[in-house]
Amino acid sequence: MRSIDPKKLSIAELQQILVGSIAPRPIALVSTIDAKGIANLAPYSFFNVFSSNPPLLIFSSNRRGNDNTTKDTLCNVSLNSEVVINVVTVDIVRQATLASINYPSDVSEFEKAGFTTLESDIVKPFRVKESPVQFECKVRMVYHLGSGPGAGNLILCDIKKIHLAESIFNEKNQIEPDKIRLIGRLGRAFYTQTGGDSLFRIVQPVGQIGIGFDNLPDQIKYSHILSGNDLAALASVEEIKTLSDPDERVIRIVKDNHLKKAEKIKQIHQLAKEALSNGNIAKAWDILLSGNYI
Ligand SMILES: Cc1cc2nc3c(=O)[nH]c(=O)nc-3n(C[C@H](O)[C@H](O)[C@H](O)COP(=O)(O)O)c2cc1C
């Protein structure tokens, strides 16, 4: 384990540790406008949603690491307190990175990166037509976090209007990850896309009080086969139910006189693991309880 005092690292080294370990980060494609009405666009991955009531997004426009200058986005929001935050998807990620180039202030990244401007309803900055979700925001506050290179400027944005493309919804009117295909940024030049094989579900109903690791029987808790994730799934149930349906495969393992006890436990835990990988927690418990009398 490396234990580091952040003050002992250069800003560049520290930045790589931060962005390499706090990831993936969503990307905001931030649209602002300057005093002359020139549209500005830039991607920001120090970005997230922080409140639903009031609806609020935040992002940070950092001072440049090389020359400690500030960015056009910060200048524009300080001027007129308006932004449109557009989400970045698989289809537009390369264009979004092109918009990160430090073009002169009087050049619009909309044009350079090939994005189409859409008039907003409430604020002056344009929406990005190619992005499927666009948030019109008023800037509530800019909080300067420091004055040296790399210092963040936290920008709190109150959402005033949300525009959503029909294409991202499923038939139940929910935003479908496989349809919206959002992008995440990691360290260095790495990105990740959501959708397909990268998606999985964890159902942990709010209000369901799981038994927790401490109530797992020791033989399960200290298994060499079941992982922390497997144990967490087992520990998510409200009670350990009594065995209702003994598993035939486990009975065979238990009755097999050629197998040593440790091997029997291993095989039973492997079967339970398989059930868990299929999302079947009840079956996993049946398997484990069927082996109870080893
Ligand atoms: C995917 C991506 C994410 C970025 N995230 C940030 C960020 O969170 N904060 C930041 O200050 N710069 C970030 N940058 C760099 C800015 O986009 C870049 O400095 C840009 O030129 C700023 O434009 P502006 O001067 O028009 O605001 C990011 C760049 C990329 C490609």
Ligand as a Chemical Component Dictionary entry (heavy atoms), coordinates in Angstrom:
data_LIG
# 
_chem_comp.id                   LIG 
_chem_comp.type                 NON-POLYMER 
_chem_comp.pdbx_formal_charge   0 
_chem_comp.three_letter_code    LIG 
# 
loop_
_chem_comp_atom.comp_id 
_chem_comp_atom.atom_id 
_chem_comp_atom.alt_atom_id 
_chem_comp_atom.type_symbol 
_chem_comp_atom.charge 
_chem_comp_atom.model_Cartn_x 
_chem_comp_atom.model_Cartn_y 
_chem_comp_atom.model_Cartn_z 
_chem_comp_atom.pdbx_ordinal 
LIG C1  C1  C 0 -13.022 14.951 -21.399 1  
LIG C2  C2  C 0 -12.394 16.204 -20.847 2  
LIG C3  C3  C 0 -12.723 16.607 -19.571 3  
LIG C4  C4  C 0 -12.176 17.772 -19.031 4  
LIG N1  N1  N 0 -12.489 18.145 -17.775 5  
LIG C5  C5  C 0 -12.023 19.299 -17.275 6  
LIG C6  C6  C 0 -12.410 19.706 -15.953 7  
LIG O1  O1  O 0 -13.184 19.061 -15.269 8  
LIG N2  N2  N 0 -11.906 20.896 -15.509 9  
LIG C7  C7  C 0 -11.095 21.666 -16.269 10 
LIG O2  O2  O 0 -10.695 22.738 -15.817 11 
LIG N3  N3  N 0 -10.715 21.291 -17.497 12 
LIG C8  C8  C 0 -11.173 20.142 -18.021 13 
LIG N4  N4  N 0 -10.809 19.760 -19.286 14 
LIG C9  C9  C 0 -9.991  20.663 -20.078 15 
LIG C10 C10 C 0 -10.840 21.770 -20.703 16 
LIG O3  O3  O 0 -11.853 21.222 -21.530 17 
LIG C11 C11 C 0 -9.944  22.660 -21.555 18 
LIG O4  O4  O 0 -9.036  23.320 -20.705 19 
LIG C12 C12 C 0 -10.704 23.690 -22.384 20 
LIG O5  O5  O 0 -9.819  24.328 -23.281 21 
LIG C13 C13 C 0 -11.387 24.734 -21.554 22 
LIG O6  O6  O 0 -12.105 25.526 -22.436 23 
LIG P1  P1  P 0 -12.566 27.005 -22.126 24 
LIG O7  O7  O 0 -11.324 27.845 -21.992 25 
LIG O8  O8  O 0 -13.377 27.348 -23.329 26 
LIG O9  O9  O 0 -13.375 26.951 -20.871 27 
LIG C14 C14 C 0 -11.297 18.565 -19.813 28 
LIG C15 C15 C 0 -10.934 18.118 -21.087 29 
LIG C16 C16 C 0 -11.472 16.949 -21.590 30 
LIG C17 C17 C 0 -11.079 16.498 -22.964 31 
# 
loop_
_chem_comp_bond.comp_id 
_chem_comp_bond.atom_id_1 
_chem_comp_bond.atom_id_2 
_chem_comp_bond.value_order 
_chem_comp_bond.pdbx_ordinal 
LIG C1  C2  SING 1  
LIG C2  C3  SING 2  
LIG C2  C16 DOUB 3  
LIG C3  C4  DOUB 4  
LIG C4  N1  SING 5  
LIG C4  C14 SING 6  
LIG N1  C5  DOUB 7  
LIG C5  C6  SING 8  
LIG C5  C8  SING 9  
LIG C6  O1  DOUB 10 
LIG C6  N2  SING 11 
LIG N2  C7  SING 12 
LIG C7  O2  DOUB 13 
LIG C7  N3  SING 14 
LIG N3  C8  DOUB 15 
LIG C8  N4  SING 16 
LIG N4  C9  SING 17 
LIG N4  C14 SING 18 
LIG C9  C10 SING 19 
LIG C10 O3  SING 20 
LIG C10 C11 SING 21 
LIG C11 O4  SING 22 
LIG C11 C12 SING 23 
LIG C12 O5  SING 24 
LIG C12 C13 SING 25 
LIG C13 O6  SING 26 
LIG O6  P1  SING 27 
LIG P1  O7  DOUB 28 
LIG P1  O8  SING 29 
LIG P1  O9  SING 30 
LIG C14 C15 DOUB 31 
LIG C15 C16 SING 32 
LIG C16 C17 SING 33 
# 
